[in-house]
Each structure stands twice: as structure tokens, then as C-alpha cells.
């Protein structure tokens, strides 16, 4: 299944899912690993996309109140 530009694929006979990049190359490290449900994988993608591109100088996240 595709979601937000990523593929969520069922892994073997286990009830696990893995996120893969829709295009070429690996998925971001933040999305690496296995997920027990499609819903959890979708939430991980949503969380990643909500912070994507917001990192500014010195590794601080823009708008986090710490910078």
C-alpha cells in the first residue's frame, strides 16, 4: 500500500510491516524498523513528515521553544 509517498509492505509470514521509499533509495533512518500494524506505520510517516525540513542551525528544531 502507498501512503504519503512511501510504501508500507507486509513482511513475510509475520504480522509486521516495513516502510520503504516509493522511489529509489532507502527510506529515511527515522522510519527504519518494523511496525506491528499499518496504522502505526502511517503514524510514523505522519510524524516524520511533520518535522521534515524544520531542522535549522545547530541541529535545533524550529519552533520547539528551545532555540
RACORCOR-V670105 format. One record per pair of residues at least 24 apart in sequence whose C-alpha atoms are under 7 Angstrom apart, sorted by the first residue. I is the first residue (numbers start at 1). J is the second residue. If there is no record, write none. Layout:
BEGIN
i=[I:I]
j=[J:J]
END
This chain:
BEGIN
none
END
